[in-house]
Amino acid sequence: MIFASCLFAAACSAAYADQPVAGPALPPSHIALGIAPAKVRAPYDVQIMRENGETLPTYSLKDRFYVQGNANERYIIRITNPTDRRIEAVVSVDGLDVIDGESGDLRKRGYVVPPYGETRIEGFRTSQADVATFRFSSVSGSYAGQKGKARNVGVIAVALFEEQAAEPEQQIIIGQAPPPPSPPRRPFYDYRDDLDGGSTADASAKVSSKRGVAKADTAKDSAGDWGGRPRRAPGRADKRAAEAAPASRPSPMPPTGGAGGYAPPSDNYSDDEEVAPPQLEQRQQRERLGLGTEFGEQRTSAASYTRFVRAPGRPIAIAELRYNDTAGLMALGIPVQPLPDAGEIMTRETADPFPGDRFARSPH
């Protein structure tokens, strides 16, 4: 990417605006985004490009814009900023954020587009140095389909946020700088603080007192209780009663919770049975037609981190581009094939099947 920078946190709500994208000239009922009125367009430009730099055909129908793609064709998202301020672009493909590959969210961060510059996003970011290229594929083979999130396959969105202007810093003019603080003063040293006279006697007294307590405890244990009566040694009757008592069964261990806990094996082996495979009709569901975007081959596309503070409020614009193959766009009523002009139609309608020649002649 020419200038791709990942950002830090902030949140905004959604808003919708159309972005200019170059496309073929269409009849008045199907206005291409590139020739849409100025009031429909924001100053920013979002295009879906081929690998060679050509813009993919883009059509307009019922206030929506459609890009015509082909299976296994690689594409690039190009965002142009014609203003003198940086903007942030949060991009999703098939409902997945192009940086972390998870569900798209306007609260996530995106790429910085420099003033009077552009940013080209070539794939799902896998590191600061590489991306997995965008490549048209089947719906089941798409990145979202492989993740079990094929519901939003077929749409590319770019949300643009303005940068918050830095507040002017207030400065105070003073005549003279204040003096530096004085270093802390060290306390006066008295050599008598290091003398340990008298401490030895205190330590000896403490040791002797501890020894006296230990001796008293020993004497108590040998004499019995504090009443002076000796403790009775266990007799034969006590031993016979202990042998006759039935052995107590150890209590079961309580179940342990939290991480690292171990559950004892169960005698019920029904839990170990394999889960029954899905029904045959579920596995043979009809393949969804149309295009998706796969997690393509790795490609070098370096990016770096920077700081960007979003301006408060909503996105200044969101470009929403839906894509499909030729059959899918024709099913929507979009004339993806070039239409013949009125002169060509008249020529074909007035063609003479018998112009008068008797024999065939070589064209050379």
C-alpha positions in Angstrom: 0.0 0.0 0.0 1.2 3.5 -0.8 0.4 4.8 2.7 -1.4 2.3 4.9 -1.4 2.9 8.6 -3.3 1.0 11.2 -4.9 3.0 13.9 -6.0 3.1 17.6 -9.5 3.2 19.2 -12.7 5.4 18.8 -16.3 4.9 17.9 -18.9 6.5 15.6 -22.3 5.6 14.3 -23.2 4.8 10.8 -24.2 7.1 8.0 -24.6 6.5 4.2 -23.4 8.5 1.2 -22.5 7.6 -2.3 -18.9 7.7 -3.6 -17.8 8.4 -7.2 -16.4 5.3 -8.9 -15.6 5.2 -12.6 -17.8 3.0 -14.8 -19.1 2.7 -18.3 -21.6 5.1 -19.8 -25.1 3.7 -19.4 -28.6 4.7 -20.5 -30.4 7.4 -18.3 -32.2 4.6 -16.4 -28.9 3.1 -15.3 -26.5 5.9 -14.3 -23.0 4.8 -13.6 -21.5 6.0 -10.4 -18.7 7.8 -12.2 -21.2 10.0 -14.0 -23.6 10.5 -11.1 -24.7 14.1 -10.3 -22.3 16.1 -8.0 -24.9 16.2 -5.3 -24.8 12.4 -5.1 -21.1 12.2 -4.8 -18.7 13.1 -2.0 -15.2 14.5 -2.9 -13.6 11.2 -2.1 -13.2 8.4 -4.7 -13.5 4.7 -4.1 -12.8 2.3 -7.0 -12.5 -1.5 -7.4 -9.6 -2.1 -9.8 -8.1 -5.0 -11.6 -4.5 -6.1 -11.1 -3.4 -4.1 -14.2 -4.9 -0.8 -12.8 -8.1 -0.8 -14.9 -11.4 0.0 -13.0 -13.9 -2.8 -13.0 -17.2 -1.9 -14.8 -19.5 -0.3 -12.2 -23.3 0.2 -12.6 -26.1 2.0 -10.8 -29.5 0.6 -10.2 -32.2 1.9 -7.7 -29.7 4.0 -5.8 -27.3 1.0 -5.4 -24.0 0.5 -7.2 -22.8 -2.8 -8.7 -19.3 -4.0 -9.8 -19.0 -6.6 -12.5 -16.3 -9.2 -11.7 -15.1 -12.5 -13.0 -14.3 -15.7 -11.1 -10.6 -16.1 -10.1 -9.9 -12.4 -10.9 -7.8 -10.4 -8.5 -9.0 -7.0 -7.5 -7.8 -4.0 -5.4 -9.7 -1.4 -3.5 -8.4 2.1 -4.2 -9.4 5.1 -2.0 -8.5 8.6 -3.1 -8.5 11.7 -0.9 -8.6 15.0 -2.8 -8.6 17.2 0.4 -5.9 18.7 2.4 -6.7 16.6 5.5 -6.1 13.0 6.4 -9.0 10.7 6.6 -9.5 7.2 8.0 -11.0 4.4 5.9 -12.7 1.5 7.7 -13.1 -1.2 5.0 -15.1 -4.5 5.0 -15.4 -7.2 2.3 -18.3 -9.7 2.5 -19.1 -8.3 6.0 -15.5 -9.0 7.2 -13.1 -6.4 8.4 -10.1 -6.3 6.1 -7.6 -5.9 9.0 -8.6 -8.6 11.5 -10.9 -10.8 9.3 -13.8 -10.7 11.8 -17.2 -9.1 11.5 -17.1 -5.5 10.2 -17.8 -2.8 12.7 -17.6 1.0 12.4 -16.0 1.0 15.9 -12.9 -0.7 14.6 -10.0 1.1 13.1 -8.8 1.2 9.5 -6.3 2.8 7.1 -5.1 6.4 6.9 -5.5 8.0 3.5 -3.0 11.0 3.2 -4.0 14.4 1.9 -4.1 14.7 -1.9 -3.1 11.0 -1.9 -4.5 7.5 -2.2 -4.4 4.1 -0.4 -4.7 0.8 -2.2 -5.9 -2.1 -0.2 -4.9 -5.4 -1.8 -6.2 -8.0 0.6 -7.0 -9.2 4.1 -4.1 -8.2 6.4 -2.2 -11.1 7.8 0.8 -9.1 9.3 2.3 -5.6 9.0 4.2 -6.8 6.0 1.7 -9.1 4.1 -1.9 -9.5 3.0 -4.0 -12.3 1.6 -5.1 -11.0 -1.8 -8.7 -10.2 -2.8 -9.7 -12.7 -5.5 -13.2 -13.4 -6.8 -14.4 -16.9 -6.1 -17.5 -18.9 -5.5 -19.6 -18.2 -2.4 -18.6 -21.5 -0.7 -15.0 -20.9 -1.5 -15.0 -17.3 -0.2 -13.2 -16.3 3.0 -16.6 -15.5 4.7 -18.0 -18.8 3.4 -15.1 -20.8 4.9 -15.7 -19.0 8.2 -19.4 -19.9 8.2 -20.4 -16.2 7.6 -21.6 -16.3 4.0 -24.8 -14.3 4.7 -23.1 -11.0 3.7 -21.1 -12.2 0.7 -21.3 -9.8 -2.3 -20.7 -6.3 -0.8 -17.7 -4.1 -0.3 -18.0 -1.0 2.0 -15.6 1.8 2.8 -16.5 4.1 5.7 -14.6 7.4 5.8 -13.9 9.4 9.0 -12.4 12.9 9.3 -9.6 13.6 11.7 -10.2 15.8 14.8 -8.3 19.1 14.6 -5.7 19.6 17.3 -6.6 22.2 19.9 -4.3 25.3 20.0 -1.8 25.1 22.8 -2.0 28.0 25.3 1.4 29.7 26.1 2.3 32.0 28.9 4.9 34.7 28.5 7.0 35.3 31.6 9.9 37.8 32.2 12.3 35.5 34.0 12.4 31.7 34.4 12.0 30.5 38.0 15.1 29.3 39.7 15.7 25.5 39.7 14.8 23.7 42.9 17.6 23.2 45.4 18.9 19.6 45.9 17.6 17.8 49.0 19.9 18.1 52.1 21.5 15.0 53.6 20.9 14.4 57.3 23.8 15.0 59.8 25.8 11.8 60.4 26.3 10.7 64.0 28.7 7.8 64.5 26.9 6.7 67.7 24.0 5.5 65.6 26.1 2.7 64.3 27.2 1.4 67.8 25.3 -1.7 69.0 26.1 -1.5 72.7 23.2 -2.7 74.7 21.6 -4.4 71.8 23.5 -7.6 72.5 22.0 -7.8 76.0 18.5 -7.3 74.7 19.0 -10.1 72.1 20.3 -12.5 74.8 17.2 -11.8 77.0 14.9 -12.5 74.1 16.6 -15.8 73.3 16.5 -16.9 76.9 12.8 -16.0 77.2 12.0 -18.1 74.1 13.9 -21.0 75.5 11.9 -20.8 78.7 8.6 -20.9 76.8 9.7 -24.0 74.9 10.7 -25.8 78.1 7.4 -25.0 79.7 5.5 -26.5 76.7 7.6 -29.6 76.8 6.9 -30.1 80.5 3.2 -29.7 79.9 3.1 -32.4 77.2 5.0 -34.9 79.4 2.9 -34.2 82.5 -0.5 -34.4 80.9 -3.1 -31.7 81.2 -2.7 -28.6 83.4 -4.3 -30.4 86.3 -1.2 -32.6 86.6 -2.9 -35.9 85.8 -1.0 -38.2 83.4 -2.6 -39.0 80.1 -4.0 -42.6 79.9 -2.4 -44.8 77.3 -4.7 -46.7 75.0 -5.6 -50.1 76.3 -6.5 -53.4 74.7 -10.2 -52.6 74.9 -9.7 -49.5 72.8 -7.7 -51.5 70.2 -10.4 -54.2 69.9 -13.2 -51.6 69.5 -11.2 -49.9 66.7 -10.6 -53.2 64.9 -14.3 -54.2 65.2 -15.5 -50.9 63.7 -16.3 -51.1 59.9 -13.9 -49.3 57.7 -15.4 -46.0 56.5 -15.6 -45.5 52.8 -13.8 -42.4 51.6 -16.1 -39.6 50.6 -16.3 -38.8 46.9 -14.2 -35.9 45.7 -16.2 -32.8 45.0 -16.3 -31.7 41.4 -13.6 -29.3 40.5 -14.4 -26.2 38.5 -12.4 -23.7 36.6 -9.5 -24.3 34.2 -7.3 -27.3 34.8 -10.1 -29.3 36.5 -10.3 -33.0 35.8 -13.6 -34.9 35.5 -13.5 -38.6 36.5 -14.4 -41.0 33.7 -18.1 -41.9 33.5 -19.5 -45.4 33.3 -21.9 -44.2 30.7 -20.2 -44.8 27.4 -23.0 -43.2 25.3 -21.3 -39.9 25.5 -18.3 -41.3 23.6 -20.4 -42.2 20.6 -19.6 -40.3 17.5 -22.1 -37.6 16.5 -24.3 -38.7 13.7 -23.4 -37.1 10.3 -25.7 -34.5 8.9 -28.5 -35.7 6.7 -27.8 -36.3 3.1 -30.1 -33.6 1.9 -28.4 -31.1 4.1 -25.0 -31.9 2.7 -26.3 -31.7 -0.8 -27.7 -28.2 -0.4 -27.8 -26.2 -3.6 -24.6 -24.2 -4.2 -25.2 -20.5 -4.0 -24.6 -18.8 -7.3 -22.6 -15.7 -7.8 -19.2 -14.4 -6.7 -17.5 -14.1 -3.3 -14.0 -13.0 -2.3 -11.5 -15.7 -1.3 -8.6 -15.5 1.1 -6.0 -15.4 -1.7 -2.3 -15.9 -1.9 0.1 -14.0 0.3 1.4 -10.7 -1.1 3.8 -8.1 0.3 1.9 -5.0 1.3 3.6 -3.2 4.2 1.8 -1.1 6.7 2.8 0.8 9.9 1.0 2.1 13.0 0.2 5.7 13.5 -2.1 7.9 15.7 -5.4 9.2 14.4 -8.1 10.9 16.5 -11.5 10.8 14.9 -13.6 13.9 14.7 -16.8 13.5 16.9 -19.9 12.4 15.1 -20.8 10.1 12.2 -18.7 9.0 9.2 -18.5 11.7 6.6 -19.4 9.1 3.9 -19.8 5.4 3.3 -19.2 3.9 -0.1 -21.3 0.7 -0.5 -20.4 -1.3 -3.7 -22.1 -4.7 -4.4 -20.5 -7.1 -6.8 -21.4 -10.1 -8.9 -20.7 -11.9 -12.1 -22.4 -11.1 -15.5 -25.3 -13.5 -14.9 -26.0 -12.1 -11.5 -26.1 -8.5 -12.7 -28.3 -9.4 -15.7 -30.7 -11.1 -13.3 -31.1 -7.7 -11.6 -31.9 -6.0 -14.9 -28.6 -4.4 -15.4 -27.5 -4.3 -19.1 -23.9 -5.4 -18.6 -23.5 -6.0 -22.3 -23.1 -2.9 -24.6 -26.4 -2.0 -26.2 -26.5 -1.3 -30.0 -27.2 2.2 -31.0 -30.2 3.3 -33.1 -28.3 3.3 -36.4 -27.1 -0.2 -35.9 -30.6 -1.4 -35.1 -32.0 0.3 -38.2 -29.3 -1.2 -40.5 -30.1 -4.7 -39.3 -33.9 -4.2 -39.6 -33.5 -3.0 -43.3 -31.1 -5.7 -44.4 -32.0 -7.2 -47.8 -31.8 -11.0 -48.0 -31.6 -11.0 -51.9 -29.5 -8.0 -53.1 -29.3 -9.4 -56.7 -25.9 -11.2 -57.1 -26.1 -14.4 -59.1 -22.8 -16.1 -58.0 -20.5 -16.0 -55.0 -17.2 -14.2 -55.4 -14.1 -14.4 -53.4 -13.6 -11.6 -50.8 -9.9 -11.2 -51.9 
